[in-house]
Amino acid sequence: MYFKPLLIASAIFFLVTVQGCVTNAAPAPKVSIPVNWNSGFTLPELLASTIEFTTIEDLKQLIAAPWYADITMIHTKAGDCVFNTCQNYFDRAIQTTRTAKENEMGPYLEFKVMCEAANLFLSAKNATSSYLPERVLSNDLPNLLPKSVALQTSLEESKRNANNVALRHWADITPLTKYEPLSATKSIYYHEGGYQELEIIGRGDTNNDGIEDVIVVVHDYLDGGNYMNIRLLVLSVDTKDNWQIIKTL
């Protein structure tokens, strides 16, 4: 007569006990993927004197430290002036800023991208997740990255390609003819008439979404040596293998 109610009461007690155990379970530890850089980050080598750095905070010293050369610039916020630190660049450079001497444009671009990289490392956060493949700079990357990564030598060409909806990826503009991996962090991508050298210089969450981004320096070259450009890209990929450019500097 009392057997059935007793079973029901016992079952209710069991469920409450189990649910209580689940509720009181310790939360899983939160993953933290630290901001990091590698030997491709060459700003310390571009300075007038050696500065040792081991932490993110140490990067502030690199931004204030003198470069190995003074470069006279035109079209800056201060008119014609000399840049010799990253701080000069951040304070005075605008989109039209150029070197007074054409042959100093290459060295200036090296300074520029490394200054921007240092600033990215300073502002980046530790990531809580990452969907980057084991080998980022693979031979299939031109088929995955947006078309703006492709070597384009003029503003007109860039605008024309941007408006062409049939072109979606890097390889649609400059189809790959040869792939040369140099290391785990550096690869060369050849196409008809030129090539691009990509190097990973660091990683971190640069846009505060919790996902690890990769910071890449791109050297663009045309065959014959009559053109060279340097760019800094921040790339990210999601769970569905969709790549995007977070920043171009």
Stockholm file with secondary structure:
# STOCKHOLM 1.0

chainA/1-249         MYFKPLLIASAIFFLVTVQGCVTNAAPAPKVSIPVNWNSGFTLPELLASTIEFTTIEDLKQLIAAPWYADITMIHTKAGDCVFNTCQNYFDRAIQTTRTAKENEMGPYLEFKVMCEAANLFLSAKNATSSYLPERVLSNDLPNLLPKSVALQTSLEESKRNANNVALRHWADITPLTKYEPLSATKSIYYHEGGYQELEIIGRGDTNNDGIEDVIVVVHDYLDGGNYMNIRLLVLSVDTKDNWQIIKTL
#=GR chainA/1-249 SS CCHHHHHHHHHHHHHHHHHHHHHTSCCCCCCCBCCEECTTCCGGGGBSSCCCCCSGGGHHHHHHSCBSSCEEEEEETTEEEEECSHHHHHHHCCTTCEESSGGGHHHHHHHHHHHHHHHHHHHCBCBSBCCCCSCSSCTTGGGTSBGGGSCCCSHHHHHHHHHCTTCCBHHHHSCEEEEEEEETTEEEEEETTEEEEEEEEEEEBSSSSSBCEEEEEEEEEETTSSCEEEEEEEEEECTTCCEEEEEEC
#=GC SS_cons         CCHHHHHHHHHHHHHHHHHHHHHTSCCCCCCCBCCEECTTCCGGGGBSSCCCCCSGGGHHHHHHSCBSSCEEEEEETTEEEEECSHHHHHHHCCTTCEESSGGGHHHHHHHHHHHHHHHHHHHCBCBSBCCCCSCSSCTTGGGTSBGGGSCCCSHHHHHHHHHCTTCCBHHHHSCEEEEEEEETTEEEEEETTEEEEEEEEEEEBSSSSSBCEEEEEEEEEETTSSCEEEEEEEEEECTTCCEEEEEEC
//
